Amino acid sequence: MKTTLDKVERGQKFIIDHLPDNEYKLQLIRFGIAEGEKVTCLDKILGGTVILKKNRLEIALGNELAKKIIVTMIN
C-alpha cells in the first residue's frame, strides 16, 4: 500500500518510493535514506515529527517534509 511518510505508524516498515526533488533529497541520501531503501518508523512525536531507523542510523524528519515522501508499506 502506498502512502506518505506522515501517515506511517510507530514500528511499521516500509520502502521509500519517492523523495522530493530539493536540497533535502541530497541530505537524506548522504544519511543513507534513498529511494528503494527499507526503513522502519522508530517513533512519532507530537506535532508530526517522524523518527526513522535504518541500520544503526536514527533520523528525525519534520511533518512538512514527511508529507512529501511517498512510501510503500511492507508489513
C-alpha positions in Angstrom: 0.0 0.0 0.0 1.4 3.4 -1.0 1.1 6.4 1.3 3.0 9.4 2.6 5.5 9.1 5.4 3.5 11.3 7.7 0.8 8.6 7.8 3.2 5.8 8.9 2.8 4.5 12.4 5.4 3.6 15.0 7.1 0.2 14.3 5.9 -0.1 10.7 8.4 -1.0 8.0 8.3 0.5 4.5 10.2 1.2 1.3 10.9 4.7 0.2 9.4 5.2 -3.2 9.9 9.0 -3.8 11.9 11.8 -2.2 11.1 15.4 -3.0 13.5 17.0 -5.5 15.1 19.7 -3.4 18.0 20.2 -1.0 16.6 17.7 1.5 16.9 14.8 -1.0 20.7 15.2 -1.1 21.0 15.4 2.6 18.8 12.3 3.1 20.9 10.4 0.5 24.0 11.3 2.5 22.5 9.6 5.5 21.6 6.5 3.5 17.9 7.4 3.2 17.3 7.0 -0.5 14.6 5.8 -2.9 14.3 2.0 -2.7 15.7 1.7 0.8 13.9 -0.3 3.6 13.3 1.8 6.7 11.5 1.5 10.0 9.4 4.2 11.8 11.0 4.2 15.2 8.6 6.7 16.7 6.3 9.6 16.0 6.4 12.7 18.2 3.6 15.1 19.0 3.5 17.7 16.2 4.1 15.2 13.5 7.9 14.6 13.6 8.7 11.1 12.3 11.8 9.3 13.6 13.2 6.8 11.1 15.7 4.0 11.7 17.9 2.4 9.0 20.5 0.0 10.3 22.1 1.9 13.3 21.1 5.4 12.0 18.2 7.3 13.5 17.0 10.5 11.8 14.1 12.8 12.7 12.1 14.4 9.9 9.5 17.2 10.3 5.9 16.7 9.4 6.0 19.0 6.3 8.9 17.0 4.8 7.2 13.7 5.7 4.1 14.7 3.8 6.3 14.9 0.6 7.9 11.5 0.9 6.0 8.6 -0.7 6.4 5.1 0.8 5.1 1.5 0.3 4.3 -0.4 3.5 6.0 -3.9 3.7 4.4 -5.3 6.9 
